[in-house]
Structure formats: structure tokens, C-alpha cells
Amino acid sequence: MITDKLIEKIIDLQNPTCVGLDTLFDYLPDDMKADVNSFEGVAERVFDFNKKLIDTLCDIIPSVKVQIAYYEMYGVAGMKAYEETLKYAAEKDLVVIADAKRNDIGSTAACYAKTFLGETDVNGLQKQAFPADYVTVNGYLGTDGIQPFVDECESKEKGIFVLVKTSNPSGAEIQNQVLESGVPMYEYMGGLVEKWGESTIGKYGYSAVGAVVGATHPTEAARLRKALPHTFFLIPGYGAQGGNAEMLKSCFGANGLGGVVNNSRGILCAYKKQGGTFYEAARAATIAMQKDLSSVIGVMKK
């Protein structure tokens, strides 16, 4: 089961870090941006940047998250770079999260699920479009929008992360609204996630249906961790968005497990503060993050 694989890589590396490849062209060093005047040129350089980062970090991190919006903005060429990045990360044995935040009504959700987790039939041949281990999804269409993704999780040993308590400040406008039952919306959504994952619980007690829980909301995260014992967290917000290790401690259990922490700009753009090559600076920033997280979370063990 994919969450078991992710947990085992986290334990082996003692590192719950996910590097977010939200690779804006402007993040690239000047020499990599030189003489580029087309989407095709952008896509080529972005993939070169991603590939070098993956090569440099794959021995010290368990996973990467690839945000699709940063590639869609460069059209078809950008989507080709997206596909190549997913595939290259998988070749390096990283757990790959497609950050696409997809969903719709059941039949359309099924298409999204096949796009990122399953296969599409072409005259009897099964083809993968944008293969990933996980995809992020929006759960606010309810069960009929989630079930197609759960079906792919079960049949393909894949996973999803459902938006529950996001790291952006205005998320509270909706997510913190209190229902008539007295339960906040985010906690109610978390309860649905726990239920949706019941059929996919692995040997470490976590399901393939995870939750996105921002590091910038430690009080809410603590409530969710207590209420969702079988739900693995994808934790954005560390670094540039203001989250720190102490704030996200509540996302983890006593054994140091329970989540993976995303950092994008803090690693992609580390060279702008530290100097040196972008990939050496990224490695140094990743190692510093691992030490920071470990100092708070402790030893991660089965």
C-alpha cells in the first residue's frame, strides 16, 4: 500500500520532508533563463532544473509534490515538462504527489482519477496519462466525487490527499464555520476523510486517503490528529508561508509518524539567499529542514 511505502521511506531516511516542485520559470538562475522566448524553451529549462534537483535530493528525501498550475501556465509544452518530472521522480524511487486539487461529479471525477492514478483504455490498451502515487483532491462534492479516486486507490495501490484545513489565511472563512452540530467544517470534512479511507488502511494503521492539513494552524491540526487516527497528513505551509517545526508538531503521533511536510520555495529558491549553485543550496536547505523537523518530532519509528 502506497502510504506504507511512504512511511517506510520516511523511517529509513528519518526525514518527513516533501520537496514541492512548484517550479516557476522566474525561480531559475539567470543563466538557465537566458535566450528563452517560447513556452517550449521554458518547459525545457524547467525540466532541466527539476531533474538536477531530483538527482541531488533523491537520496535524502522520501517524496516530491509537483504542483500542476506551475506547468499548465506554459501550455502544452509545460504539461510535457510536468509529465517528464513525474516520471523522472518515479524513476528515482521517490513517492510522487501530483498536486492538482481535482474533483467534480462522479463521472468526471472518474476521469480525473484515471488521469493521475489509473489507466485510460485506448482500443483495449491501457495507457497512463500523468502517473503519480498520490493526487490532491477537493472533497467538497461529497462521497460520489471521492469514490472514483478511492476505487483507483484500492485497485492500483495509489493514494489521495483531501483538502481539509488548508494553510492559506482565508481558508478559515469556510473551513472554520461551525455546523449546527457544533463541529467546525474542517473537522467534519476530516471525519469524512477518515471514513473514506476505511477500506485502505495499511500495516502502519494509516489509510491511502490522507488529508491536507496546514502547518500554519497548529490548534486545528491538533484536533484533527486526535480525531483522525488512521489519516496520514500532507502538511503544507512550512517555511515561506510562515509555518515552523514547533507549529506542526501536533500533526504527528508519539512515534514521529503521521505526516509528510512540504517545502517548495524554501528549497527551490534557497540559492538566492545562500549563494552557490541552486542544487547545492537546495540540498543544504533540505538537510537543515530535516534537522529542524527531527529536533521537534523526534525519532521516527514503526
N, C-alpha and C positions, 0 to 999 in steps of 0.2 A: 504494500500500500504506500502511496506516494508520501504521506505525512510521516510514516515510519522511516522512509529513506531520508527525508529532510532532517528528522530528529537525529538519526544516526550520524549524518554528516556534521550536524551541529556539535554532537558529543565528541566525535573524533577530532574535530578542529578546535573544540572549546571556543566556538565563535558563532553566535546567533545573528550574524550580520548578513543582510541582503544588500547588494550594491544596485542602486537604481540607475539603469542606463537610460535616463531621460535626456538624451544627448542632443541638445540644441546646437546648431552649427556655430553659433557665437561662442560656445564653450571651448571650441577647438583652439589650439595655439595658432598664432598668426601665420606661421609657415605652412600649416595644414590648410588654412583658408585661402591662401594666395592663389590668384589666377582662376578662381572658381566663379562661373557666371551662369550656371544652369542647375536645375534640380538633380540631374544625373551626376554632376560634379559634386554637389553637396552630399548626395547619398553615398558616393564612393568614399569620400573623406570621412564621413560619419562612421561608416562601417570599419574603415581602417583604424579609427580612433577606438571604437568598441573592441575590435579584435585585439589590439595591443593591450587594452585594459584587461580583457578576459585572460589573455596569456599571462599577464603579470600578477593577477589576483587569484587565479583558479586553484592554487594550492593552499590558500588561506581563508577562503570564503566558501560557504555551502550553497549560495544561491545568488541569482540576479533577477531583477524585476525590470522589464522592458516596457516603458510607457508608450503606447501606440500613437498618441497625439503628436509626439515629437517627430514622428516619421510620416504620418498622414499629411502634415503640412507641406511636405515636399513631393506630394503626388505619388504617382505610380512608382517612380524611382525610389522615393522614400520608403514605400511599402516593401520594395525589394530588399532594401537595407534592413528593414525590420525582420523580414523572413530570414535573411542571412545571419542576423545577430542571434535570433532564437536558435537556429540550427547550430551555429558555431559554439554557443554556450553549452548546448546539449552535448556536443562532441567532446567538450572538456569536462563532462560529467557533473556539471552544475545543475541544480534544481532551478528550472526556468519558470518564472511567473510572467504571464502576459497580462500587463496592466491595461485592460481595455474597458472595464466597467460597463459591460454589455448587459442587456436584457430587453425583453418585450413580451408580448403574449406568447402562449405556449408554442405555437408552430414556428414563430420567428425565433424564439429562444432556442428551439431545437437546432436551427441553422447556426446560430451563434455558438452553440455547444459543439457542433461538428467542426466549425471553423478553427477553434482553438484547442479542443480536447480530443475530438474524434476523427472520423474519416468521412469523406464525401464520395458517393457512388458515381462513377462515370462508366456507363455501359458494363456494369459488373466488376469494374476495377475500383479498388478503394484507394483514394488519394488523400493525403494530408495537406491542408492549406497553410496554416500558421501554427505548427505543432508546439505545444508548451506542456508543462507539467501541471500548472495551475492557470486559471484565469480569474480576474476580479470581476464581480458581478453586482448589479443593483438588485436588492431583494424586494423593492417596494411594489412589484407586481404580484407578490404573493407566491403561493406554492406552485401554481401552474406555470409561472415563469422560471422557477428554480428546478422543478422536477427534471426537465430535459438535461440540465447540467449534472444533476445527481445521477441520472441514468448513465451518462458518459463516465462519471467518476467510478461507478460500480463496474462497468464493462471494460474500461480502459485503464483502470488504476490511476486515475487522474484526480485533481482536486480543484476546489474553488475557494475564493475568499470573498465573503459577502460584506458589503458596506454596512457597518453597524454604528460606530462612533468615529467620525472622520476627524482629521487633525485641523481642518480649517476653522477659524473662529466662528463664522456664521452658520456652521453646521448645527449649532445649538438652537437656531431659530425653528428647526423642525425636530431634530433628534432629541432635544431635551423637553419637548412638550409632554405634559403629564396626562395620561389617559384617564378615563373615568374610574378605572380600577386602581388608580394611584401609582401605576407603574410608568416610568418615563418611556417615551417611544423607543429610544435606543436599547433599553433593557428588554422591551417586548420583542424588538427585532432580534436581539441576541437569543432570546428564548426560542424563536422560530429556527434560527440557525442551528442551535443545539438539537432541536427535533429533526431538522432536515438531514443532519449528519448521522442519525442513529444507526443506519444500515451500513456505515462505512468506518466504524471505529476499529483502529488498528491495535497492535500489540502493546503500544505505549499508552493506550487509553484516549488517544485523540482521533477525531474523525477526519475525513477528507474534505469536510465542509467547514472551512475556517471563517474567521471574522476579521475585518479591518477595524482596528482599534487604535486611535491616535495616541502617540506618546505625550501629546500636549494636554491630555485630560486625565490625570492620574486618579482622581476621585472616582470618575465614571469607570475607568479601567479596572479599579479595584472591585467595584460592584460586579462588573461583568466577569472578572476572573473567578469570583466566588460563585456566581450563578451559572457559569458555563464550564463545568469541569472537563468536558470532552471536546471543547472547541479550541483549536490552535489559532493564535493571533498573528496577523500580519500588521506590524506596528510602524506606520509612517510618522514623520514629524521630528525625528531626531536630527539635531544639527541646525541647518539653515532655518527650519520652521520654529525653532525655539525649544524643542524637546531635549532632555538630557537623560543620562543613565538613571539618576535617582528618581526622576519623574515616571519612568517606565518600569521601574522595579515591580510594581504591583501587577504587571501583566504576566509575571512568571510565577510558577509554583515553587515549593520548597526545594525541589530537586534541580532548580535552574532551568526547567523546560517550560514550554507553553507558548513560545512565540519566536518570531524572526523579525529583526529590526532593520527597516530600510533607511538607507542614506544615499542620496543622489548627488546634489550639488556639492556637499561637503567633501565628496571623493572625486567627482568629475573635475571640479574646479580647484582642487587643493593646490595645484601648481601655481595658481595666481597669487596665493599667499606665501607658499613655502619656497617658490622658485624651483629650479631644476626641471627635469622633464615631467610631462604630465603623468606618465605612468609610474615613475619613481615616487612622485609626490602622492599619487593615489594609493600606492602600496603603504607608504608611511602613514597616511591618514587612516587607512583601513586597520593597520596594526594598532594605532592609537585608539581607535574606536573599540576594537576587541578588548584591549586592556581596560578601557573605561567601563565597558559593559560587565566584564568579568569581575571588576572590583566591587560591583554592586550586586550582581546576580549570584556570584559565587561559582563553584564547580558545577558544571552541567553533567548529570549522571542519570543512568537508567533507573 
